[in-house]
């Protein structure tokens, strides 16, 4: 949307030209720090580049995050100095590497071959939908703070609402659909009916999904309240997203390897 505009100024520039890459860059840095901290020898993180194992998605993920961070920095600089032709040139690379940054973890988890629950073919689309959710939630919250206006608020409301609904559908297909083996079924059962059921049905489903869906539907019906409802719904949706990720990671490790 931003990269295709002819004239970029005012609130749209502040929100999508400056705010979006700052938010994205901040979390890219956090992700890289956590990836390095999780290594057995964090001080050897540079070896991921100088002595890289190119069969590992940890290495490719580092490359993708690094390039995406550079694209965001260039986007921010171009928007700051009004170089909107540069922004348009960056549009396709930003989309491609943004999708890569969001989705590479599906392949990284896929290399944990002992954890069958993490081998789901739905993991990549779920991660991409989650990225849309997080982006719409973050920009909706920032738009509320910047008084972004009706058109942008309406856009982010529709995007966030659609993403939450699709996310819930994909999760339900994953945990309640047919499973490839008994290990996957056991992990899904632990998530929905076992030790994680309170987190799954409470913070994820009821609070983090149903509540923001209702709030966003009200926002569409009451335009004057849309920016505030969008901002609050975004916060709640992010809480729900965190709750699901907690369930997913724990459930995938609960089944013994042997």
C-alpha positions as CSV (number, residue, x, y, z in Angstrom):
1,X,0.0,0.0,0.0
2,X,2.7,2.5,1.1
3,X,5.2,1.6,-1.6
4,X,2.6,2.0,-4.4
5,X,1.4,5.5,-3.4
6,X,2.3,8.4,-5.6
7,X,2.6,11.0,-2.9
8,X,3.7,9.9,0.6
9,X,3.4,12.5,3.3
10,X,1.7,13.3,6.6
11,X,0.3,10.5,8.7
12,X,0.8,7.7,6.1
13,X,4.5,8.5,5.9
14,X,4.9,8.7,9.7
15,X,3.0,5.4,10.1
16,X,4.1,3.2,7.2
17,X,7.3,5.0,6.1
18,X,8.9,5.5,9.5
19,X,6.9,3.7,12.2
20,X,6.6,0.3,10.4
21,X,10.3,-0.2,9.8
22,X,11.2,0.9,13.3
23,X,8.7,-1.6,14.8
24,X,10.0,-4.4,12.4
25,X,13.6,-3.5,13.0
26,X,13.2,-3.5,16.8
27,X,11.8,-7.1,16.8
28,X,14.3,-8.3,14.2
29,X,17.1,-7.2,16.6
30,X,15.4,-8.9,19.5
31,X,15.1,-12.1,17.4
32,X,18.7,-12.1,16.5
33,X,19.8,-11.5,20.1
34,X,17.6,-14.4,21.3
35,X,19.0,-16.7,18.5
36,X,22.5,-15.9,19.5
37,X,21.8,-16.2,23.3
38,X,20.3,-19.6,22.7
39,X,23.5,-21.0,21.2
40,X,25.6,-23.3,23.4
41,X,28.5,-20.9,22.7
42,X,27.1,-17.4,22.0
43,X,30.6,-16.0,21.7
44,X,31.0,-18.1,18.5
45,X,27.9,-16.6,16.8
46,X,30.2,-15.2,14.1
47,X,31.0,-18.7,13.0
48,X,27.4,-18.9,11.7
49,X,28.6,-16.6,8.9
50,X,32.3,-17.4,8.6
51,X,32.0,-21.2,9.0
52,X,28.4,-21.6,8.1
53,X,26.6,-24.9,7.7
54,X,24.4,-24.2,4.7
55,X,22.2,-27.2,5.4
56,X,21.0,-25.5,8.6
57,X,17.9,-23.2,8.6
58,X,19.4,-21.5,11.7
59,X,22.1,-20.1,9.3
60,X,19.7,-19.3,6.5
61,X,17.4,-17.7,9.1
62,X,20.2,-15.4,10.2
63,X,20.9,-14.4,6.6
64,X,17.2,-13.6,6.0
65,X,16.8,-11.6,9.2
66,X,20.0,-9.7,8.5
67,X,19.0,-8.8,4.9
68,X,15.5,-7.9,6.0
69,X,16.9,-5.6,8.7
70,X,19.0,-3.8,6.1
71,X,15.9,-3.4,3.8
72,X,14.0,-1.9,6.7
73,X,16.8,0.5,7.5
74,X,16.9,1.5,3.8
75,X,13.1,1.9,3.8
76,X,13.2,4.1,6.9
77,X,16.0,6.3,5.4
78,X,14.3,6.7,2.1
79,X,11.0,7.7,3.8
80,X,12.8,10.0,6.1
81,X,14.4,11.9,3.3
82,X,11.4,11.8,0.9
83,X,13.1,9.4,-1.6
84,X,9.8,7.7,-2.5
85,X,11.1,6.2,-5.7
86,X,13.5,4.2,-3.5
87,X,10.6,3.1,-1.3
88,X,8.9,1.7,-4.4
89,X,12.0,-0.1,-5.5
90,X,12.2,-1.7,-2.0
91,X,8.6,-2.8,-2.0
92,X,9.1,-6.3,-3.6
93,X,12.3,-7.1,-1.7
94,X,10.6,-6.0,1.5
95,X,7.6,-8.3,0.8
96,X,9.8,-11.3,-0.1
97,X,12.2,-11.0,2.8
98,X,9.4,-10.1,5.2
99,X,7.7,-13.4,4.3
100,X,11.0,-15.1,4.7
101,X,11.6,-13.6,8.1
102,X,8.2,-14.7,9.2
103,X,8.2,-18.2,7.7
104,X,11.8,-19.5,7.9
105,X,11.1,-20.9,11.4
106,X,8.8,-23.5,9.8
107,X,11.8,-25.0,8.1
108,X,13.9,-24.6,11.2
109,X,11.4,-26.5,13.3
110,X,11.1,-29.0,10.5
111,X,14.7,-29.9,11.1
112,X,13.9,-31.0,14.6
113,X,12.9,-34.4,13.2
114,X,12.3,-36.0,16.6
115,X,9.5,-33.6,17.3
116,X,6.6,-34.8,15.1
117,X,4.2,-32.1,16.2
118,X,6.5,-29.5,14.7
119,X,6.5,-31.2,11.3
120,X,3.0,-29.9,10.4
121,X,2.6,-28.8,6.8
122,X,0.3,-26.0,8.1
123,X,3.2,-24.4,10.1
124,X,4.3,-22.2,7.3
125,X,0.9,-20.7,6.4
126,X,0.2,-20.3,10.2
127,X,3.4,-18.3,10.6
128,X,2.6,-16.1,7.6
129,X,-0.9,-15.4,9.0
130,X,0.6,-14.7,12.4
131,X,3.0,-12.1,10.8
132,X,0.0,-10.4,9.2
133,X,-1.8,-10.4,12.6
134,X,1.2,-9.0,14.4
135,X,1.8,-6.3,11.7
136,X,-1.8,-5.2,11.6
137,X,-2.0,-5.2,15.4
138,X,1.2,-3.2,15.8
139,X,0.3,-0.7,13.1
140,X,-3.2,-0.4,14.4
141,X,-1.9,0.5,17.8
142,X,0.5,3.0,16.4
143,X,-2.2,4.4,14.1
144,X,-4.4,5.0,17.2
145,X,-1.5,6.8,18.9
146,X,-0.9,9.0,15.8
147,X,-4.5,9.6,15.0
148,X,-4.0,8.0,11.6
149,X,-7.5,8.6,10.2
150,X,-10.5,6.6,9.1
151,X,-9.1,5.0,5.9
152,X,-6.0,3.5,7.5
153,X,-7.9,2.4,10.6
154,X,-10.5,0.7,8.5
155,X,-7.9,-1.1,6.5
156,X,-6.0,-2.4,9.5
157,X,-9.3,-3.4,11.2
158,X,-10.3,-5.5,8.2
159,X,-6.8,-7.0,7.9
160,X,-6.6,-7.9,11.6
161,X,-10.1,-9.3,11.7
162,X,-9.5,-11.5,8.7
163,X,-6.1,-12.7,10.0
164,X,-7.5,-13.6,13.4
165,X,-10.4,-15.6,11.9
166,X,-8.0,-17.4,9.5
167,X,-5.5,-18.1,12.3
168,X,-8.2,-19.7,14.4
169,X,-9.4,-21.8,11.5
170,X,-5.8,-23.0,10.7
171,X,-5.1,-23.8,14.4
172,X,-8.3,-25.8,14.7
173,X,-7.5,-27.8,11.5
174,X,-4.1,-28.5,12.9
175,X,-5.1,-29.7,16.4
176,X,-8.5,-31.2,15.7
177,X,-7.9,-32.6,12.2
178,X,-6.4,-36.0,11.3
179,X,-2.9,-36.5,12.6
180,X,0.0,-38.3,10.9
181,X,0.8,-40.5,13.9
182,X,0.1,-41.0,17.6
183,X,2.8,-38.6,18.8
184,X,1.2,-35.7,16.9
185,X,-2.2,-36.7,18.3
186,X,-0.9,-36.9,21.8
187,X,0.7,-33.4,21.5
188,X,-2.5,-32.0,20.2
189,X,-4.5,-33.7,22.9
190,X,-2.2,-32.3,25.6
191,X,-2.7,-28.8,24.1
192,X,-6.5,-28.9,24.0
193,X,-7.5,-31.4,26.8
194,X,-4.4,-31.8,28.9
195,X,-2.0,-29.7,30.8
196,X,-2.2,-26.7,28.4
197,X,-6.0,-26.7,28.0
198,X,-6.5,-23.6,30.3
199,X,-3.9,-21.6,28.3
200,X,-5.3,-22.8,24.9
201,X,-9.0,-22.2,25.6
202,X,-8.5,-19.1,27.8
203,X,-5.7,-16.7,26.8
204,X,-5.5,-18.0,23.2
205,X,-9.0,-18.7,22.1
206,X,-11.5,-16.8,24.4
207,X,-9.4,-13.8,25.3
208,X,-6.9,-13.6,22.4
209,X,-9.2,-14.5,19.6
210,X,-12.9,-14.2,20.3
211,X,-12.6,-10.9,22.2
212,X,-10.7,-9.1,19.5
213,X,-13.0,-10.5,16.8
214,X,-16.0,-9.0,18.7
215,X,-14.2,-5.7,19.3
216,X,-13.2,-5.4,15.6
217,X,-16.8,-6.2,14.5
218,X,-18.0,-3.4,16.8
219,X,-15.3,-1.1,15.4
220,X,-16.6,-1.7,11.8
221,X,-20.2,-0.9,12.9
222,X,-19.2,2.2,15.0
223,X,-16.5,4.1,12.9
224,X,-16.1,6.8,15.5
225,X,-14.7,4.2,18.0
226,X,-12.7,2.3,15.4
227,X,-9.2,3.6,16.1
228,X,-9.4,3.0,19.8
229,X,-11.1,-0.4,19.4
230,X,-8.5,-1.4,16.8
231,X,-5.6,-0.5,19.1
232,X,-7.1,-2.4,22.1
233,X,-8.0,-5.4,19.9
234,X,-4.4,-5.5,18.6
235,X,-3.0,-5.7,22.1
236,X,-5.4,-8.5,23.1
237,X,-4.7,-10.4,19.8
238,X,-0.9,-10.2,20.5
239,X,-1.6,-11.7,24.0
240,X,-3.5,-14.5,22.3
241,X,-0.7,-15.0,19.8
242,X,1.8,-15.4,22.6
243,X,-0.4,-17.8,24.4
244,X,-0.7,-20.0,21.3
245,X,3.0,-20.0,20.7
246,X,3.6,-21.1,24.3
247,X,1.2,-24.0,23.8
248,X,2.7,-25.0,20.5
249,X,6.3,-25.1,21.8
250,X,5.5,-26.9,25.0
251,X,3.1,-29.4,23.4
252,X,5.7,-30.3,20.8
253,X,8.2,-31.3,23.5
254,X,5.8,-33.1,25.9
255,X,5.8,-36.4,24.0
256,X,8.9,-38.5,24.8
257,X,11.3,-39.0,22.0
258,X,11.4,-42.7,22.7
